[in-house]
């Protein structure tokens, strides 16, 4: 049986969006997703695909590592 890890990816999408004075709808349209996707992503309840993460980083002209943070966790036995 495969072990489950408690790894986590958090993001700063909200902070970047607010600094740019954009609505969630504006960002959603710019990167080609729904407003609901932006909402759950900002709440760290949705981990975007790598492609979407790169689109967001490129849109904000930022390094992907500045917006998305990987936090390794332990493994459940």
mmCIF file of the N, C-alpha and C atoms, coordinates in Angstrom:
data_MODEL
# 
_entry.id   MODEL 
# 
loop_
_atom_site.group_PDB 
_atom_site.id 
_atom_site.type_symbol 
_atom_site.label_atom_id 
_atom_site.label_alt_id 
_atom_site.label_comp_id 
_atom_site.label_asym_id 
_atom_site.label_entity_id 
_atom_site.label_seq_id 
_atom_site.pdbx_PDB_ins_code 
_atom_site.Cartn_x 
_atom_site.Cartn_y 
_atom_site.Cartn_z 
_atom_site.occupancy 
_atom_site.B_iso_or_equiv 
_atom_site.pdbx_formal_charge 
_atom_site.auth_seq_id 
_atom_site.auth_comp_id 
_atom_site.auth_asym_id 
_atom_site.auth_atom_id 
_atom_site.pdbx_PDB_model_num 
ATOM 1   N N  . UNK A 1 1  ? 0.835   -1.176 0.000   1.00 0.00 ? 1  UNK A N  1 
ATOM 2   C CA . UNK A 1 1  ? 0.000   0.000  0.000   1.00 0.00 ? 1  UNK A CA 1 
ATOM 3   C C  . UNK A 1 1  ? 0.883   1.244  0.000   1.00 0.00 ? 1  UNK A C  1 
ATOM 4   N N  . UNK A 1 2  ? 0.571   2.201  -0.833  1.00 0.00 ? 2  UNK A N  1 
ATOM 5   C CA . UNK A 1 2  ? 1.362   3.429  -0.934  1.00 0.00 ? 2  UNK A CA 1 
ATOM 6   C C  . UNK A 1 2  ? 1.155   4.283  0.308   1.00 0.00 ? 2  UNK A C  1 
ATOM 7   N N  . UNK A 1 3  ? 2.245   4.926  0.727   1.00 0.00 ? 3  UNK A N  1 
ATOM 8   C CA . UNK A 1 3  ? 2.173   5.810  1.874   1.00 0.00 ? 3  UNK A CA 1 
ATOM 9   C C  . UNK A 1 3  ? 1.735   7.193  1.437   1.00 0.00 ? 3  UNK A C  1 
ATOM 10  N N  . UNK A 1 4  ? 0.915   7.811  2.247   1.00 0.00 ? 4  UNK A N  1 
ATOM 11  C CA . UNK A 1 4  ? 0.424   9.153  1.954   1.00 0.00 ? 4  UNK A CA 1 
ATOM 12  C C  . UNK A 1 4  ? 1.374   10.178 2.580   1.00 0.00 ? 4  UNK A C  1 
ATOM 13  N N  . UNK A 1 5  ? 1.749   11.166 1.807   1.00 0.00 ? 5  UNK A N  1 
ATOM 14  C CA . UNK A 1 5  ? 2.597   12.226 2.355   1.00 0.00 ? 5  UNK A CA 1 
ATOM 15  C C  . UNK A 1 5  ? 1.730   13.414 2.746   1.00 0.00 ? 5  UNK A C  1 
ATOM 16  N N  . UNK A 1 6  ? 2.232   14.200 3.622   1.00 0.00 ? 6  UNK A N  1 
ATOM 17  C CA . UNK A 1 6  ? 1.527   15.395 4.069   1.00 0.00 ? 6  UNK A CA 1 
ATOM 18  C C  . UNK A 1 6  ? 2.145   16.644 3.443   1.00 0.00 ? 6  UNK A C  1 
ATOM 19  N N  . UNK A 1 7  ? 2.654   16.497 2.232   1.00 0.00 ? 7  UNK A N  1 
ATOM 20  C CA . UNK A 1 7  ? 3.242   17.628 1.519   1.00 0.00 ? 7  UNK A CA 1 
ATOM 21  C C  . UNK A 1 7  ? 2.156   18.664 1.247   1.00 0.00 ? 7  UNK A C  1 
ATOM 22  N N  . UNK A 1 8  ? 2.602   19.894 1.108   1.00 0.00 ? 8  UNK A N  1 
ATOM 23  C CA . UNK A 1 8  ? 1.651   20.980 0.913   1.00 0.00 ? 8  UNK A CA 1 
ATOM 24  C C  . UNK A 1 8  ? 2.251   22.028 -0.026  1.00 0.00 ? 8  UNK A C  1 
ATOM 25  N N  . UNK A 1 9  ? 1.403   22.629 -0.829  1.00 0.00 ? 9  UNK A N  1 
ATOM 26  C CA . UNK A 1 9  ? 1.805   23.769 -1.651  1.00 0.00 ? 9  UNK A CA 1 
ATOM 27  C C  . UNK A 1 9  ? 0.906   24.928 -1.263  1.00 0.00 ? 9  UNK A C  1 
ATOM 28  N N  . UNK A 1 10 ? 1.534   26.009 -0.808  1.00 0.00 ? 10 UNK A N  1 
ATOM 29  C CA . UNK A 1 10 ? 0.784   27.214 -0.484  1.00 0.00 ? 10 UNK A CA 1 
ATOM 30  C C  . UNK A 1 10 ? 1.112   28.263 -1.539  1.00 0.00 ? 10 UNK A C  1 
ATOM 31  N N  . UNK A 1 11 ? 0.339   29.335 -1.548  1.00 0.00 ? 11 UNK A N  1 
ATOM 32  C CA . UNK A 1 11 ? 0.588   30.346 -2.567  1.00 0.00 ? 11 UNK A CA 1 
ATOM 33  C C  . UNK A 1 11 ? 0.320   31.745 -2.050  1.00 0.00 ? 11 UNK A C  1 
ATOM 34  N N  . UNK A 1 12 ? 0.803   32.713 -2.802  1.00 0.00 ? 12 UNK A N  1 
ATOM 35  C CA . UNK A 1 12 ? 0.615   34.134 -2.506  1.00 0.00 ? 12 UNK A CA 1 
ATOM 36  C C  . UNK A 1 12 ? -0.185  34.809 -3.612  1.00 0.00 ? 12 UNK A C  1 
ATOM 37  N N  . UNK A 1 13 ? -1.061  34.074 -4.248  1.00 0.00 ? 13 UNK A N  1 
ATOM 38  C CA . UNK A 1 13 ? -1.843  34.614 -5.357  1.00 0.00 ? 13 UNK A CA 1 
ATOM 39  C C  . UNK A 1 13 ? -2.655  35.818 -4.898  1.00 0.00 ? 13 UNK A C  1 
ATOM 40  N N  . UNK A 1 14 ? -3.287  35.715 -3.745  1.00 0.00 ? 14 UNK A N  1 
ATOM 41  C CA . UNK A 1 14 ? -4.092  36.827 -3.233  1.00 0.00 ? 14 UNK A CA 1 
ATOM 42  C C  . UNK A 1 14 ? -3.259  38.100 -3.117  1.00 0.00 ? 14 UNK A C  1 
ATOM 43  N N  . UNK A 1 15 ? -2.091  37.992 -2.512  1.00 0.00 ? 15 UNK A N  1 
ATOM 44  C CA . UNK A 1 15 ? -1.234  39.158 -2.306  1.00 0.00 ? 15 UNK A CA 1 
ATOM 45  C C  . UNK A 1 15 ? -0.816  39.792 -3.632  1.00 0.00 ? 15 UNK A C  1 
ATOM 46  N N  . UNK A 1 16 ? -0.431  38.959 -4.575  1.00 0.00 ? 16 UNK A N  1 
ATOM 47  C CA . UNK A 1 16 ? -0.038  39.477 -5.891  1.00 0.00 ? 16 UNK A CA 1 
ATOM 48  C C  . UNK A 1 16 ? -1.219  40.145 -6.590  1.00 0.00 ? 16 UNK A C  1 
ATOM 49  N N  . UNK A 1 17 ? -2.385  39.534 -6.493  1.00 0.00 ? 17 UNK A N  1 
ATOM 50  C CA . UNK A 1 17 ? -3.565  40.082 -7.145  1.00 0.00 ? 17 UNK A CA 1 
ATOM 51  C C  . UNK A 1 17 ? -3.957  41.428 -6.537  1.00 0.00 ? 17 UNK A C  1 
ATOM 52  N N  . UNK A 1 18 ? -3.928  41.521 -5.216  1.00 0.00 ? 18 UNK A N  1 
ATOM 53  C CA . UNK A 1 18 ? -4.296  42.769 -4.541  1.00 0.00 ? 18 UNK A CA 1 
ATOM 54  C C  . UNK A 1 18 ? -3.300  43.881 -4.871  1.00 0.00 ? 18 UNK A C  1 
ATOM 55  N N  . UNK A 1 19 ? -2.014  43.546 -4.905  1.00 0.00 ? 19 UNK A N  1 
ATOM 56  C CA . UNK A 1 19 ? -1.004  44.557 -5.254  1.00 0.00 ? 19 UNK A CA 1 
ATOM 57  C C  . UNK A 1 19 ? -1.227  45.121 -6.652  1.00 0.00 ? 19 UNK A C  1 
ATOM 58  N N  . UNK A 1 20 ? -1.776  44.288 -7.523  1.00 0.00 ? 20 UNK A N  1 
ATOM 59  C CA . UNK A 1 20 ? -2.046  44.723 -8.887  1.00 0.00 ? 20 UNK A CA 1 
ATOM 60  C C  . UNK A 1 20 ? -3.446  45.336 -9.035  1.00 0.00 ? 20 UNK A C  1 
ATOM 61  N N  . UNK A 1 21 ? -4.167  45.398 -7.908  1.00 0.00 ? 21 UNK A N  1 
ATOM 62  C CA . UNK A 1 21 ? -5.513  45.974 -7.872  1.00 0.00 ? 21 UNK A CA 1 
ATOM 63  C C  . UNK A 1 21 ? -6.454  45.326 -8.889  1.00 0.00 ? 21 UNK A C  1 
ATOM 64  N N  . UNK A 1 22 ? -6.466  44.008 -8.844  1.00 0.00 ? 22 UNK A N  1 
ATOM 65  C CA . UNK A 1 22 ? -7.303  43.227 -9.749  1.00 0.00 ? 22 UNK A CA 1 
ATOM 66  C C  . UNK A 1 22 ? -8.394  42.509 -8.968  1.00 0.00 ? 22 UNK A C  1 
ATOM 67  N N  . UNK A 1 23 ? -9.498  42.253 -9.629  1.00 0.00 ? 23 UNK A N  1 
ATOM 68  C CA . UNK A 1 23 ? -10.521 41.402 -9.032  1.00 0.00 ? 23 UNK A CA 1 
ATOM 69  C C  . UNK A 1 23 ? -10.167 39.943 -9.314  1.00 0.00 ? 23 UNK A C  1 
ATOM 70  N N  . UNK A 1 24 ? -10.830 39.056 -8.604  1.00 0.00 ? 24 UNK A N  1 
ATOM 71  C CA . UNK A 1 24 ? -10.645 37.627 -8.871  1.00 0.00 ? 24 UNK A CA 1 
ATOM 72  C C  . UNK A 1 24 ? -11.078 37.310 -10.296 1.00 0.00 ? 24 UNK A C  1 
ATOM 73  N N  . UNK A 1 25 ? -12.134 37.958 -10.751 1.00 0.00 ? 25 UNK A N  1 
ATOM 74  C CA . UNK A 1 25 ? -12.619 37.731 -12.115 1.00 0.00 ? 25 UNK A CA 1 
ATOM 75  C C  . UNK A 1 25 ? -11.589 38.191 -13.139 1.00 0.00 ? 25 UNK A C  1 
ATOM 76  N N  . UNK A 1 26 ? -10.952 39.329 -12.900 1.00 0.00 ? 26 UNK A N  1 
ATOM 77  C CA . UNK A 1 26 ? -9.917  39.833 -13.816 1.00 0.00 ? 26 UNK A CA 1 
ATOM 78  C C  . UNK A 1 26 ? -8.776  38.823 -13.961 1.00 0.00 ? 26 UNK A C  1 
ATOM 79  N N  . UNK A 1 27 ? -8.314  38.314 -12.830 1.00 0.00 ? 27 UNK A N  1 
ATOM 80  C CA . UNK A 1 27 ? -7.212  37.341 -12.871 1.00 0.00 ? 27 UNK A CA 1 
ATOM 81  C C  . UNK A 1 27 ? -7.660  36.051 -13.552 1.00 0.00 ? 27 UNK A C  1 
ATOM 82  N N  . UNK A 1 28 ? -8.850  35.591 -13.215 1.00 0.00 ? 28 UNK A N  1 
ATOM 83  C CA . UNK A 1 28 ? -9.371  34.363 -13.822 1.00 0.00 ? 28 UNK A CA 1 
ATOM 84  C C  . UNK A 1 28 ? -9.400  34.479 -15.340 1.00 0.00 ? 28 UNK A C  1 
ATOM 85  N N  . UNK A 1 29 ? -9.902  35.594 -15.826 1.00 0.00 ? 29 UNK A N  1 
ATOM 86  C CA . UNK A 1 29 ? -9.973  35.810 -17.273 1.00 0.00 ? 29 UNK A CA 1 
ATOM 87  C C  . UNK A 1 29 ? -8.581  35.861 -17.891 1.00 0.00 ? 29 UNK A C  1 
ATOM 88  N N  . UNK A 1 30 ? -7.647  36.509 -17.205 1.00 0.00 ? 30 UNK A N  1 
ATOM 89  C CA . UNK A 1 30 ? -6.282  36.663 -17.730 1.00 0.00 ? 30 UNK A CA 1 
ATOM 90  C C  . UNK A 1 30 ? -5.547  35.329 -17.874 1.00 0.00 ? 30 UNK A C  1 
ATOM 91  N N  . UNK A 1 31 ? -5.837  34.381 -16.968 1.00 0.00 ? 31 UNK A N  1 
ATOM 92  C CA . UNK A 1 31 ? -5.128  33.097 -17.023 1.00 0.00 ? 31 UNK A CA 1 
ATOM 93  C C  . UNK A 1 31 ? -6.000  31.943 -17.522 1.00 0.00 ? 31 UNK A C  1 
ATOM 94  N N  . UNK A 1 32 ? -7.246  32.249 -17.893 1.00 0.00 ? 32 UNK A N  1 
ATOM 95  C CA . UNK A 1 32 ? -8.094  31.246 -18.532 1.00 0.00 ? 32 UNK A CA 1 
ATOM 96  C C  . UNK A 1 32 ? -8.748  30.232 -17.623 1.00 0.00 ? 32 UNK A C  1 
ATOM 97  N N  . UNK A 1 33 ? -9.137  30.669 -16.421 1.00 0.00 ? 33 UNK A N  1 
ATOM 98  C CA . UNK A 1 33 ? -9.850  29.769 -15.511 1.00 0.00 ? 33 UNK A CA 1 
ATOM 99  C C  . UNK A 1 33 ? -11.098 30.482 -14.996 1.00 0.00 ? 33 UNK A C  1 
ATOM 100 N N  . UNK A 1 34 ? -11.878 29.793 -14.181 1.00 0.00 ? 34 UNK A N  1 
ATOM 101 C CA . UNK A 1 34 ? -13.073 30.404 -13.604 1.00 0.00 ? 34 UNK A CA 1 
ATOM 102 C C  . UNK A 1 34 ? -12.708 31.205 -12.353 1.00 0.00 ? 34 UNK A C  1 
ATOM 103 N N  . UNK A 1 35 ? -13.601 32.107 -11.992 1.00 0.00 ? 35 UNK A N  1 
ATOM 104 C CA . UNK A 1 35 ? -13.406 32.882 -10.764 1.00 0.00 ? 35 UNK A CA 1 
ATOM 105 C C  . UNK A 1 35 ? -13.364 31.938 -9.557  1.00 0.00 ? 35 UNK A C  1 
ATOM 106 N N  . UNK A 1 36 ? -14.177 30.895 -9.596  1.00 0.00 ? 36 UNK A N  1 
ATOM 107 C CA . UNK A 1 36 ? -14.201 29.925 -8.496  1.00 0.00 ? 36 UNK A CA 1 
ATOM 108 C C  . UNK A 1 36 ? -12.830 29.270 -8.304  1.00 0.00 ? 36 UNK A C  1 
ATOM 109 N N  . UNK A 1 37 ? -12.121 29.011 -9.385  1.00 0.00 ? 37 UNK A N  1 
ATOM 110 C CA . UNK A 1 37 ? -10.775 28.433 -9.286  1.00 0.00 ? 37 UNK A CA 1 
ATOM 111 C C  . UNK A 1 37 ? -9.854  29.381 -8.538  1.00 0.00 ? 37 UNK A C  1 
ATOM 112 N N  . UNK A 1 38 ? -9.936  30.669 -8.833  1.00 0.00 ? 38 UNK A N  1 
ATOM 113 C CA . UNK A 1 38 ? -9.101  31.656 -8.138  1.00 0.00 ? 38 UNK A CA 1 
ATOM 114 C C  . UNK A 1 38 ? -9.481  31.718 -6.663  1.00 0.00 ? 38 UNK A C  1 
ATOM 115 N N  . UNK A 1 39 ? -10.771 31.680 -6.369  1.00 0.00 ? 39 UNK A N  1 
ATOM 116 C CA . UNK A 1 39 ? -11.238 31.730 -4.981  1.00 0.00 ? 39 UNK A CA 1 
ATOM 117 C C  . UNK A 1 39 ? -10.645 30.589 -4.161  1.00 0.00 ? 39 UNK A C  1 
ATOM 118 N N  . UNK A 1 40 ? -10.788 29.353 -4.635  1.00 0.00 ? 40 UNK A N  1 
ATOM 119 C CA . UNK A 1 40 ? -10.286 28.215 -3.858  1.00 0.00 ? 40 UNK A CA 1 
ATOM 120 C C  . UNK A 1 40 ? -8.770  28.166 -3.826  1.00 0.00 ? 40 UNK A C  1 
ATOM 121 N N  . UNK A 1 41 ? -8.120  28.652 -4.876  1.00 0.00 ? 41 UNK A N  1 
ATOM 122 C CA . UNK A 1 41 ? -6.659  28.702 -4.882  1.00 0.00 ? 41 UNK A CA 1 
ATOM 123 C C  . UNK A 1 41 ? -6.155  29.683 -3.831  1.00 0.00 ? 41 UNK A C  1 
ATOM 124 N N  . UNK A 1 42 ? -6.789  30.854 -3.748  1.00 0.00 ? 42 UNK A N  1 
ATOM 125 C CA . UNK A 1 42 ? -6.384  31.858 -2.762  1.00 0.00 ? 42 UNK A CA 1 
ATOM 126 C C  . UNK A 1 42 ? -6.595  31.372 -1.327  1.00 0.00 ? 42 UNK A C  1 
ATOM 127 N N  . UNK A 1 43 ? -7.539  30.467 -1.131  1.00 0.00 ? 43 UNK A N  1 
ATOM 128 C CA . UNK A 1 43 ? -7.794  29.894 0.194   1.00 0.00 ? 43 UNK A CA 1 
ATOM 129 C C  . UNK A 1 43 ? -6.903  28.679 0.468   1.00 0.00 ? 43 UNK A C  1 
ATOM 130 N N  . UNK A 1 44 ? -5.993  28.376 -0.465  1.00 0.00 ? 44 UNK A N  1 
ATOM 131 C CA . UNK A 1 44 ? -5.109  27.211 -0.371  1.00 0.00 ? 44 UNK A CA 1 
ATOM 132 C C  . UNK A 1 44 ? -5.899  25.908 -0.239  1.00 0.00 ? 44 UNK A C  1 
ATOM 133 N N  . UNK A 1 45 ? -7.045  25.853 -0.912  1.00 0.00 ? 45 UNK A N  1 
ATOM 134 C CA . UNK A 1 45 ? -7.849  24.632 -0.926  1.00 0.00 ? 45 UNK A CA 1 
ATOM 135 C C  . UNK A 1 45 ? -7.779  23.942 -2.288  1.00 0.00 ? 45 UNK A C  1 
ATOM 136 N N  . UNK A 1 46 ? -6.960  24.476 -3.168  1.00 0.00 ? 46 UNK A N  1 
ATOM 137 C CA . UNK A 1 46 ? -6.791  23.918 -4.513  1.00 0.00 ? 46 UNK A CA 1 
ATOM 138 C C  . UNK A 1 46 ? -5.354  24.154 -4.944  1.00 0.00 ? 46 UNK A C  1 
ATOM 139 N N  . UNK A 1 47 ? -4.709  23.095 -5.372  1.00 0.00 ? 47 UNK A N  1 
ATOM 140 C CA . UNK A 1 47 ? -3.357  23.198 -5.902  1.00 0.00 ? 47 UNK A CA 1 
ATOM 141 C C  . UNK A 1 47 ? -3.456  23.204 -7.422  1.00 0.00 ? 47 UNK A C  1 
ATOM 142 N N  . UNK A 1 48 ? -3.013  24.289 -8.049  1.00 0.00 ? 48 UNK A N  1 
ATOM 143 C CA . UNK A 1 48 ? -3.151  24.372 -9.503  1.00 0.00 ? 48 UNK A CA 1 
ATOM 144 C C  . UNK A 1 48 ? -2.198  23.419 -10.214 1.00 0.00 ? 48 UNK A C  1 
ATOM 145 N N  . UNK A 1 49 ? -2.524  23.141 -11.459 1.00 0.00 ? 49 UNK A N  1 
ATOM 146 C CA . UNK A 1 49 ? -1.606  22.352 -12.281 1.00 0.00 ? 49 UNK A CA 1 
ATOM 147 C C  . UNK A 1 49 ? -0.327  23.156 -12.463 1.00 0.00 ? 49 UNK A C  1 
ATOM 148 N N  . UNK A 1 50 ? 0.712   22.483 -12.853 1.00 0.00 ? 50 UNK A N  1 
ATOM 149 C CA . UNK A 1 50 ? 1.978   23.159 -13.109 1.00 0.00 ? 50 UNK A CA 1 
ATOM 150 C C  . UNK A 1 50 ? 1.817   24.195 -14.213 1.00 0.00 ? 50 UNK A C  1 
ATOM 151 N N  . UNK A 1 51 ? 1.056   23.861 -15.224 1.00 0.00 ? 51 UNK A N  1 
ATOM 152 C CA . UNK A 1 51 ? 0.813   24.797 -16.324 1.00 0.00 ? 51 UNK A CA 1 
ATOM 153 C C  . UNK A 1 51 ? 0.130   26.069 -15.823 1.00 0.00 ? 51 UNK A C  1 
ATOM 154 N N  . UNK A 1 52 ? -0.903  25.925 -15.002 1.00 0.00 ? 52 UNK A N  1 
ATOM 155 C CA . UNK A 1 52 ? -1.594  27.095 -14.471 1.00 0.00 ? 52 UNK A CA 1 
ATOM 156 C C  . UNK A 1 52 ? -0.683  27.896 -13.546 1.00 0.00 ? 52 UNK A C  1 
ATOM 157 N N  . UNK A 1 53 ? 0.102   27.220 -12.738 1.00 0.00 ? 53 UNK A N  1 
ATOM 158 C CA . UNK A 1 53 ? 1.034   27.923 -11.849 1.00 0.00 ? 53 UNK A CA 1 
ATOM 159 C C  . UNK A 1 53 ? 2.019   28.770 -12.659 1.00 0.00 ? 53 UNK A C  1 
ATOM 160 N N  . UNK A 1 54 ? 2.526   28.219 -13.747 1.00 0.00 ? 54 UNK A N  1 
ATOM 161 C CA . UNK A 1 54 ? 3.433   28.983 -14.603 1.00 0.00 ? 54 UNK A CA 1 
ATOM 162 C C  . UNK A 1 54 ? 2.721   30.157 -15.264 1.00 0.00 ? 54 UNK A C  1 
ATOM 163 N N  . UNK A 1 55 ? 1.473   29.951 -15.698 1.00 0.00 ? 55 UNK A N  1 
ATOM 164 C CA . UNK A 1 55 ? 0.713   31.046 -16.307 1.00 0.00 ? 55 UNK A CA 1 
ATOM 165 C C  . UNK A 1 55 ? 0.530   32.196 -15.320 1.00 0.00 ? 55 UNK A C  1 
ATOM 166 N N  . UNK A 1 56 ? 0.210   31.860 -14.084 1.00 0.00 ? 56 UNK A N  1 
ATOM 167 C CA . UNK A 1 56 ? 0.016   32.887 -13.063 1.00 0.00 ? 56 UNK A CA 1 
ATOM 168 C C  . UNK A 1 56 ? 1.321   33.619 -12.781 1.00 0.00 ? 56 UNK A C  1 
ATOM 169 N N  . UNK A 1 57 ? 2.399   32.884 -12.634 1.00 0.00 ? 57 UNK A N  1 
ATOM 170 C CA . UNK A 1 57 ? 3.698   33.515 -12.382 1.00 0.00 ? 57 UNK A CA 1 
ATOM 171 C C  . UNK A 1 57 ? 4.092   34.417 -13.541 1.00 0.00 ? 57 UNK A C  1 
ATOM 172 N N  . UNK A 1 58 ? 3.898   33.953 -14.756 1.00 0.00 ? 58 UNK A N  1 
ATOM 173 C CA . UNK A 1 58 ? 4.232   34.772 -15.930 1.00 0.00 ? 58 UNK A CA 1 
ATOM 174 C C  . UNK A 1 58 ? 3.346   36.017 -15.983 1.00 0.00 ? 58 UNK A C  1 
ATOM 175 N N  . UNK A 1 59 ? 2.075   35.852 -15.676 1.00 0.00 ? 59 UNK A N  1 
ATOM 176 C CA . UNK A 1 59 ? 1.168   36.998 -15.696 1.00 0.00 ? 59 UNK A CA 1 
ATOM 177 C C  . UNK A 1 59 ? 1.637   38.084 -14.728 1.00 0.00 ? 59 UNK A C  1 
ATOM 178 N N  . UNK A 1 60 ? 2.074   37.675 -13.549 1.00 0.00 ? 60 UNK A N  1 
ATOM 179 C CA . UNK A 1 60 ? 2.544   38.631 -12.551 1.00 0.00 ? 60 UNK A CA 1 
ATOM 180 C C  . UNK A 1 60 ? 4.010   39.003 -12.733 1.00 0.00 ? 60 UNK A C  1 
ATOM 181 N N  . UNK A 1 61 ? 4.647   38.463 -13.763 1.00 0.00 ? 61 UNK A N  1 
ATOM 182 C CA . UNK A 1 61 ? 6.058   38.714 -14.033 1.00 0.00 ? 61 UNK A CA 1 
ATOM 183 C C  . UNK A 1 61 ? 6.912   38.421 -12.797 1.00 0.00 ? 61 UNK A C  1 
ATOM 184 N N  . UNK A 1 62 ? 6.636   37.246 -12.222 1.00 0.00 ? 62 UNK A N  1 
ATOM 185 C CA . UNK A 1 62 ? 7.321   36.828 -11.001 1.00 0.00 ? 62 UNK A CA 1 
ATOM 186 C C  . UNK A 1 62 ? 7.855   35.410 -11.177 1.00 0.00 ? 62 UNK A C  1 
ATOM 187 N N  . UNK A 1 63 ? 8.819   35.072 -10.365 1.00 0.00 ? 63 UNK A N  1 
ATOM 188 C CA . UNK A 1 63 ? 9.328   33.706 -10.349 1.00 0.00 ? 63 UNK A CA 1 
ATOM 189 C C  . UNK A 1 63 ? 8.269   32.806 -9.715  1.00 0.00 ? 63 UNK A C  1 
ATOM 190 N N  . UNK A 1 64 ? 8.074   31.644 -10.277 1.00 0.00 ? 64 UNK A N  1 
ATOM 191 C CA . UNK A 1 64 ? 7.064   30.718 -9.766  1.00 0.00 ? 64 UNK A CA 1 
ATOM 192 C C  . UNK A 1 64 ? 7.298   30.393 -8.286  1.00 0.00 ? 64 UNK A C  1 
ATOM 193 N N  . UNK A 1 65 ? 8.566   30.367 -7.866  1.00 0.00 ? 65 UNK A N  1 
ATOM 194 C CA . UNK A 1 65 ? 8.896   30.067 -6.470  1.00 0.00 ? 65 UNK A CA 1 
ATOM 195 C C  . UNK A 1 65 ? 8.523   31.207 -5.522  1.00 0.00 ? 65 UNK A C  1 
ATOM 196 N N  . UNK A 1 66 ? 8.342   32.394 -6.044  1.00 0.00 ? 66 UNK A N  1 
ATOM 197 C CA . UNK A 1 66 ? 7.926   33.511 -5.205  1.00 0.00 ? 66 UNK A CA 1 
ATOM 198 C C  . UNK A 1 66 ? 6.424   33.459 -4.924  1.00 0.00 ? 66 UNK A C  1 
ATOM 199 N N  . UNK A 1 67 ? 5.677   32.838 -5.801  1.00 0.00 ? 67 UNK A N  1 
ATOM 200 C CA . UNK A 1 67 ? 4.218   32.762 -5.635  1.00 0.00 ? 67 UNK A CA 1 
ATOM 201 C C  . UNK A 1 67 ? 3.795   31.445 -4.996  1.00 0.00 ? 67 UNK A C  1 
ATOM 202 N N  . UNK A 1 68 ? 4.422   30.360 -5.394  1.00 0.00 ? 68 UNK A N  1 
ATOM 203 C CA . UNK A 1 68 ? 4.048   29.041 -4.897  1.00 0.00 ? 68 UNK A CA 1 
ATOM 204 C C  . UNK A 1 68 ? 5.170   28.460 -4.055  1.00 0.00 ? 68 UNK A C  1 
ATOM 205 N N  . UNK A 1 69 ? 4.825   28.027 -2.841  1.00 0.00 ? 69 UNK A N  1 
ATOM 206 C CA . UNK A 1 69 ? 5.802   27.468 -1.892  1.00 0.00 ? 69 UNK A CA 1 
ATOM 207 C C  . UNK A 1 69 ? 5.471   26.001 -1.619  1.00 0.00 ? 69 UNK A C  1 
ATOM 208 N N  . UNK A 1 70 ? 6.495   25.171 -1.740  1.00 0.00 ? 70 UNK A N  1 
ATOM 209 C CA . UNK A 1 70 ? 6.363   23.750 -1.438  1.00 0.00 ? 70 UNK A CA 1 
ATOM 210 C C  . UNK A 1 70 ? 6.821   23.509 -0.007  1.00 0.00 ? 70 UNK A C  1 
ATOM 211 N N  . UNK A 1 71 ? 5.966   22.856 0.769   1.00 0.00 ? 71 UNK A N  1 
ATOM 212 C CA . UNK A 1 71 ? 6.303   22.526 2.159   1.00 0.00 ? 71 UNK A CA 1 
ATOM 213 C C  . UNK A 1 71 ? 6.223   21.018 2.321   1.00 0.00 ? 71 UNK A C  1 
ATOM 214 N N  . UNK A 1 72 ? 7.383   20.360 2.398   1.00 0.00 ? 72 UNK A N  1 
ATOM 215 C CA . UNK A 1 72 ? 7.352   18.909 2.569   1.00 0.00 ? 72 UNK A CA 1 
ATOM 216 C C  . UNK A 1 72 ? 6.820   18.533 3.949   1.00 0.00 ? 72 UNK A C  1 
ATOM 217 N N  . UNK A 1 73 ? 6.112   17.431 3.980   1.00 0.00 ? 73 UNK A N  1 
ATOM 218 C CA . UNK A 1 73 ? 5.585   16.920 5.242   1.00 0.00 ? 73 UNK A CA 1 
ATOM 219 C C  . UNK A 1 73 ? 6.096   15.521 5.472   1.00 0.00 ? 73 UNK A C  1 
ATOM 220 N N  . UNK A 1 74 ? 5.691   14.945 6.563   1.00 0.00 ? 74 UNK A N  1 
ATOM 221 C CA . UNK A 1 74 ? 6.075   13.578 6.859   1.00 0.00 ? 74 UNK A CA 1 
ATOM 222 C C  . UNK A 1 74 ? 5.198   12.604 6.099   1.00 0.00 ? 74 UNK A C  1 
ATOM 223 N N  . UNK A 1 75 ? 5.398   11.326 6.369   1.00 0.00 ? 75 UNK A N  1 
ATOM 224 C CA . UNK A 1 75 ? 4.583   10.300 5.734   1.00 0.00 ? 75 UNK A CA 1 
ATOM 225 C C  . UNK A 1 75 ? 3.750   9.621  6.787   1.00 0.00 ? 75 UNK A C  1 
ATOM 226 N N  . UNK A 1 76 ? 2.487   9.342  6.421   1.00 0.00 ? 76 UNK A N  1 
ATOM 227 C CA . UNK A 1 76 ? 1.618   8.549  7.297   1.00 0.00 ? 76 UNK A CA 1 
ATOM 228 C C  . UNK A 1 76 ? 1.999   7.082  7.153   1.00 0.00 ? 76 UNK A C  1 
ATOM 229 N N  . UNK A 1 77 ? 2.059   6.380  8.234   1.00 0.00 ? 77 UNK A N  1 
ATOM 230 C CA . UNK A 1 77 ? 2.392   4.953  8.177   1.00 0.00 ? 77 UNK A CA 1 
ATOM 231 C C  . UNK A 1 77 ? 1.157   4.110  8.027   1.00 0.00 ? 77 UNK A C  1 
# 
